[in-house]
Amino acid sequence: MLEKNEKRHRVNFVYYIKKVDGVVYAEVTSVATCVSNGRPSMPDAVMNALNSL
């Protein structure tokens, strides 16, 4: 699942690890920083996905 981060050029990826019976075993949040030509940037596709949340 995609989630907005409080910092402008970062994106959170939230996912869950579930056991076979469907019980959530762990919740993980990974933070990605978007960079273009060595500078922070936010691609239009990612921005559109975040705005549609």
C-alpha positions as CSV (number, residue, x, y, z in Angstrom):
1,M,0.0,0.0,0.0
2,L,1.3,3.5,-0.9
3,E,1.1,6.2,1.8
4,K,2.1,9.9,1.9
5,N,5.1,10.7,4.0
6,E,5.3,14.0,6.0
7,K,8.4,15.0,3.9
8,R,7.6,16.1,0.4
9,H,10.0,13.9,-1.7
10,R,9.4,10.7,0.3
11,V,6.9,7.9,-0.1
12,N,5.9,5.2,2.4
13,F,5.3,1.6,1.3
14,V,3.2,-0.2,3.9
15,Y,2.8,-3.9,3.8
16,Y,1.7,-6.7,6.1
17,I,3.1,-10.2,6.6
18,K,0.3,-12.6,7.4
19,K,0.3,-16.1,8.6
20,V,-1.5,-18.8,6.7
21,D,-4.6,-18.3,8.9
22,G,-4.7,-14.6,7.9
23,V,-3.5,-13.2,11.2
24,V,-1.1,-10.3,10.8
25,Y,2.4,-11.4,11.9
26,A,4.2,-8.1,11.1
27,E,3.5,-4.7,9.7
28,V,6.4,-3.1,7.8
29,T,6.8,0.5,6.6
30,S,9.6,1.2,4.1
31,V,10.4,4.8,3.2
32,A,11.6,5.7,-0.3
33,T,13.2,9.0,-1.4
34,C,12.5,9.9,-5.0
35,V,15.6,11.3,-6.7
36,S,16.1,12.6,-10.3
37,N,19.5,13.7,-11.6
38,G,20.9,13.6,-8.0
39,R,18.1,16.0,-6.7
40,P,15.0,15.3,-4.8
41,S,12.0,15.0,-7.0
42,M,8.5,13.4,-7.2
43,P,7.6,11.7,-10.5
44,D,4.1,12.5,-11.8
45,A,3.0,8.9,-11.7
46,V,3.8,8.7,-8.0
47,M,2.2,12.1,-7.2
48,N,-1.0,11.0,-9.1
49,A,-1.1,7.8,-7.1
50,L,-0.7,9.7,-3.8
51,N,-3.3,12.3,-4.7
52,S,-5.8,9.5,-5.5
53,L,-5.6,8.1,-1.9
